[in-house]
Amino acid sequence: MKGENYLYFNAHTAEPAADDKAMMIPASTVLGVAVGVIAGTVDVDAIYLTCEGFVGDGNSRASVALAVTEGKIVEAMDELTAAINSNPGDGFTVIADVANGVFCSDHITGCTVDSAV
């Protein structure tokens, strides 16, 4: 765990207290980032980040949908990539924290967490 960049997501407007409201994942588990379409859902103002799930079986997946300001997908993806590849001194990077209004990009405006296993 030491030396790994962890990515923090909080999709709730208050302290997370329920499933699929917040998660922190190792940056090394990110499998990909897609724009606009995932699982048959079309949303041209969103970025979808998929990561390995929490069971360790190689088949499970978790995901986060990041809401993006219209017309700012490229800028948001660039800043998201920089955050994923960063080396923070405290070990984790806030990607989206809705409760505190903190985002890794000025163009990311919200998120939805799916910590499915």
C-alpha angles and dihedrals in degrees: 000000000000112000094018120124111230121202118219124207125179114179096177128094090223135029105314111254104158142056117288095016100105141004141168118210135181109258088228090068094062107118099183151322124236132188124217106347134055131151091356094305116125117209116150092188097060140078119214118207117192125195140174113282127244101255098074094224095121092240105073122092138191126194145191127206112208118201112223134197110260111269095012102093095116093050092046092049091049092052092043090053091050090051093049090051095044125114105219120195093227095048102250141071124211108229097171129357107170094180093059099030093240119144133164088233132037086225096059110089106173147343145219120211125211108182092177115159 
